[in-house]
Amino acid sequence: MALDTVLPARLATRVPTAPIAAGGLIGGFAVAVATDSRPLGGVVLAACGLTCIAIWSRRDGRGVTAKLTAAGLVGFALSHALGLVIGAWPSVLVISAVVSALCWRVSDSRWLGERT
């Protein structure tokens, strides 16, 4: 299946990934806690992550896609370690804010920041 049929270029340039990335981290954790099912939380996280990857691939290319994907994965891993220090929810919120800001800075602002 061609990426163009899944995500038209016009749509890719208009969708901000920062809230999708943050929503995936926060929503994934919330679902895992609420349902007591880590795999179900992982499904939410993966769905949001794959959505971001599709958008970055379409509008930013492989380099940005690889960097932001790595940042999301590292953030996910760090949230577990940070959670031992400051608590689970504060950790998820901090990491989500950092990943979201990075998505905005590296990708979204280039496509959405100039619009009025």
TAZIKA-V97445 format. One record per helix or strand of 2 or more residues. SS is the DSSP state (A for helix, B for strand). FROM is the first residue (numbers start at 0). TO is the last residue. Records with the same first field share a line. If there is no record, write none. Layout:
SS: FROM-TO ; FROM-TO
This chain:
A: 2-5 ; 8-11 ; 17-34 ; 37-58 ; 61-85 ; 87-111
